[in-house]
Each structure stands twice: as C-alpha cells, then as structure tokens.
Amino acid sequence: MSDQIIGTVRTSIGKIKKIAPGTIRLDSTFEELKMDSLDGLDLFFELEEAFDLTIPDERARSLHTVRDIVGEIEKLLAECRPGAPVQN
C-alpha cells in the first residue's frame, strides 16, 4: 500500500474528526472513528479532490475501514492510469 495514499487518507479523516492522524490505524472502522454518513460524504469529497478521481457511490458503500479506502483509491488510480502498478 502506498504510504502517500495512507497519509492522505489519515490526514483527511483527522481533519474531519479533529483527531491526530497518527492515531488512525489501517484497520480502524468508520464506527470506531465515530464517523457518520455526513462525515463519510465529506471524506469522499475531500479524497476525490486530493486524488483527482471519482469514487462511485456503489463502491463507496462497500468501504468500512481505512484499509478499504486506501485499497479502493489505489484501484481507481490504476484504472485512471492504465499500466500504473497497484501497490499492495
């Protein structure tokens, strides 16, 4: 997994929830982070802008952990840039 993507996701969550990004684990769930649906929308809008991509609603609904979000962003970036390696 890309450290840059992980850092951006953690920073975005930290900004929205007003918590230190370093306290956010890859396995943290939205529930553990006390993120409601509005927080989730804010997060996805911010990440879409940060990475210049669109996260389809049906895919966003299947994301439950920070690791899920990072993995999905990596997949979407690879789809937008064919031939780009997906890091695991």
SULZI-V464634 format. One record per residue. N is the residue number from 1. RES is the residue in three letters. SS is DSSP state (hx for helix, st for strand, lp for the rest). Layout:
n=N res=RES ss=SS
n=N res=RES ss=SS
This chain:
n=1 res=MET ss=lp
n=2 res=SER ss=lp
n=3 res=ASP ss=hx
n=4 res=GLN ss=hx
n=5 res=ILE ss=hx
n=6 res=ILE ss=hx
n=7 res=GLY ss=hx
n=8 res=THR ss=hx
n=9 res=VAL ss=hx
n=10 res=ARG ss=hx
n=11 res=THR ss=hx
n=12 res=SER ss=hx
n=13 res=ILE ss=hx
n=14 res=GLY ss=hx
n=15 res=LYS ss=hx
n=16 res=ILE ss=hx
n=17 res=LYS ss=hx
n=18 res=LYS ss=lp
n=19 res=ILE ss=lp
n=20 res=ALA ss=lp
n=21 res=PRO ss=hx
n=22 res=GLY ss=hx
n=23 res=THR ss=hx
n=24 res=ILE ss=lp
n=25 res=ARG ss=lp
n=26 res=LEU ss=lp
n=27 res=ASP ss=lp
n=28 res=SER ss=lp
n=29 res=THR ss=st
n=30 res=PHE ss=lp
n=31 res=GLU ss=lp
n=32 res=GLU ss=lp
n=33 res=LEU ss=lp
n=34 res=LYS ss=lp
n=35 res=MET ss=lp
n=36 res=ASP ss=lp
n=37 res=SER ss=hx
n=38 res=LEU ss=hx
n=39 res=ASP ss=hx
n=40 res=GLY ss=hx
n=41 res=LEU ss=hx
n=42 res=ASP ss=hx
n=43 res=LEU ss=hx
n=44 res=PHE ss=hx
n=45 res=PHE ss=hx
n=46 res=GLU ss=hx
n=47 res=LEU ss=hx
n=48 res=GLU ss=hx
n=49 res=GLU ss=hx
n=50 res=ALA ss=hx
n=51 res=PHE ss=hx
n=52 res=ASP ss=lp
n=53 res=LEU ss=lp
n=54 res=THR ss=lp
n=55 res=ILE ss=lp
n=56 res=PRO ss=lp
n=57 res=ASP ss=hx
n=58 res=GLU ss=hx
n=59 res=ARG ss=hx
n=60 res=ALA ss=hx
n=61 res=ARG ss=lp
n=62 res=SER ss=lp
n=63 res=LEU ss=lp
n=64 res=HIS ss=lp
n=65 res=THR ss=st
n=66 res=VAL ss=hx
n=67 res=ARG ss=hx
n=68 res=ASP ss=hx
n=69 res=ILE ss=hx
n=70 res=VAL ss=hx
n=71 res=GLY ss=hx
n=72 res=GLU ss=hx
n=73 res=ILE ss=hx
n=74 res=GLU ss=hx
n=75 res=LYS ss=hx
n=76 res=LEU ss=hx
n=77 res=LEU ss=hx
n=78 res=ALA ss=hx
n=79 res=GLU ss=hx
n=80 res=CYS ss=hx
n=81 res=ARG ss=lp
n=82 res=PRO ss=lp
n=83 res=GLY ss=lp
n=84 res=ALA ss=lp
n=85 res=PRO ss=lp
n=86 res=VAL ss=lp
n=87 res=GLN ss=lp
n=88 res=ASN ss=lp
